[in-house]
Every structure is written in structure tokens, then in C-alpha cells.
Amino acid sequence: MKKIFVLPDGTRLEVEHEPFESYASSPDDTVIPTPPGISKEDLQELLTKIDQIDQLQAARQPISGTLEQVRLQERIDAWPEEWGDYLHVSLFGAIEVASDVMIPELEIEVSSKREMGTFVFHNFWTFPCRIKVRSKDWEGVSDAITRLESFLNAWHITTCRSGATPTLGAGSAIHYYCSLLSAPYAVLSQLVEETAQIKSFLDGCNRHNEQIRLKIMRAAWWMRQARHDLLSGAPNISIFSLYSSYWNAFECLIDVACNLIPPKKLSKADKAKQIQQYVSALPKPLELEVEDILHCYNSIVNLGFPHKAHHVFSLMIDKETGERLYSECFTKQPETDRLYKIRNDIDHGNITEYDMPTRIRVLNGLERLREIVLPLFIWLTNIREEPMQGSGTNMDSNPK
């Protein structure tokens, strides 16, 4: 595809470019005027980034993970010359460094000379720390961050020996900020423009009884909480904390929907019949495996959260889309792509955020989870208190 970019001075720059998905519908030989002030060099740099995104999109990666990889690579490519072979970070929190400290085993040096100013999350000072990098690429930076995390983990556990309780001094808050890896932007909410939507959401909540209203507010509270967390080495919040908050909100909203429109419960006779049908269909019905017993219990006797979610999806949207969302959460292959599996891996401590493939996996999962949770909020603030008959017919887009 040929694109013709026209610079402010009238220069025409023709490029051959394969568009990524968002621009796939652009016509060939398109003439695109560039914004005032952009140079030919700036435009070439932008096209290079788009090409990087193209390559990652060709591998069918979701846009969140794609942009994160491109952003981090761009930052590493801009390695400050004065840093040499060291990654520089600023340590802050409930800490004091009386004299310089070196940890040769981890190739880490911590300076006692305070960096003054409020440039790191409004802290009045921080302590400089540098970590030797073996290569100036993501593999080298990831290795350096892993060693830094090991150091900070050991430091934190050591501080847990003091203090009365976890909320009274036992375990110092120790964080780090890296100017190289930080995201230099933030999306600001415009209150004046959004006031009408805020009132509409509150009105939708108030149309329910107090128990339902409080549960919806609990879900909204969970989605806010990770925004206060600074666990990552950048000014954005921890991806893991954000994912956990979204999942907790998801569970709250599914609970709300099932309270409004309860799923059909099987009678004792129906349960016995379904168990008998399942066992009869097995290759060796008289030789039950542990997995068979668990299946009968979780899928027939004691229906859990997956069943509730499936019920709600069937009410919200058409059957095909509902099955797709259910698969995204609970049955998708490979198993590591399931949103429920990501949640369990975070909650059970199976993964860490500073491992790049894991970070991208959770980031992509968060993008998919968000596409489920936000429509749930919208649906539940428009749903009628008294459900109408029939799957999917309980939506009232014009509540009285």
C-alpha cells in the first residue's frame, strides 16, 4: 500500500506500507497531510514504530501487549549515554540509607546521597541505585530488574521482623522508579464533560434495591483500588493489581445479575439423572476416575462461578457471543490464555510481573477482561428490577 505524507513545507514523502488491523480499511495511494511542526525525521520515526506494530500484529498479538513491547523497546533504544553499562533507578518508601551499599552478588550499588525533589510521585527525596546490565536490550534489562527485585524482596522480608503488625511497621514499603522505562503520558478524566454520564450511572444504581445497589458499588470500588497502587517500577500501576481488581469486580457483577435473575436450579432427581447419563457415556462406567467425580460435583451437584457466568452471558447477549465470552474466561485453549487461569496464577503466586512474557500475557488478558466487565456495568444499571420472561429480554434501554 502506498501512502503519501505531505509535510508542512510542502514536501511529499511516499512510503510503501502494510497497514496493521486498525488501518486495514484505508484506501491505496492515500494523501495524508501531517500536523504542523512535524519533520521528515519525526515522520520516519513514526513509520518505524508502525512497522514494529505491524510485525507484532501479524503474530496475532492483542494491541495492549503489542504497544507495551514497542514502547519498552523504544525506551531501551534511547539508553542515556551517561548511564554506561548500568540501569539507573530511584528507591523510595519507608527507607533510610546511611552509607553507600554494594551487593556484589547481584551487581547492585545503592548510594546514600539523596536525590532531592518531588519528581518521583511527590516524594521529597529518593536514593539512587544502579544495576549492572549485561546487554542493552530487553533481555539485559529484564535480567537487571530481576536482580533488583531479588534485592528488594530480601530487604522487605528483613524489615518484617520489626513492628507489631503488618499495618504498624512490620515490613517497610520499598519501591523503585525508573525514568527510562516509565510511560510519559496519562489520560485525564474531564469531570465537566462526564457529569451527565456519572449521574446516569448513579440513577441506574439507585433504581435497584439497597442490597443490589451496594453490590454494584462494591464492584466499582474494586475497579478503583489498583489505581492507588505503585508496585511496578513505572508511574503506572501494577498490571497484576489492576487485573485482580477487575476480576473481583467481575465476580461482584455476576453475583448481582444472578440475584436479579437467578439461574434455574436442578431438582435432586434431575441431578441424579444427569449424573447417570454422564457415567453411562463413559468408556468404562464402572471404573470412575477422580476427574469424573470432580466433574459431576462441579458441573451438576454444586454449580460454581463458571456456571453463574455462563447464565449471565446467556441473558446479556446473543448465544454465540455469550459462548465466546464463556470460552474466553473458562475453556479457551491453550489453558494459559483463559482469563480465569490468569486470575488463579496471580492469586496463587505462580507468576511475577517483571517477567516480560508474563507481563504481556496478563496485559492482553486485562484488555479482554475489560471488554466483559464494562458492558456488565452498563447492562446492570439499565436492567429492570423485575425480570421479564425469556433469555435476553430483561434489558430495558429506556428505564422509567
Summary of the structure (lengths in Angstrom):
residues: 400
radius of gyration: 26.4
end to end distance: 51.5
largest distance: 82.5
contacts: 1039
relative contact order: 0.08
helix: 52%
strand: 11%
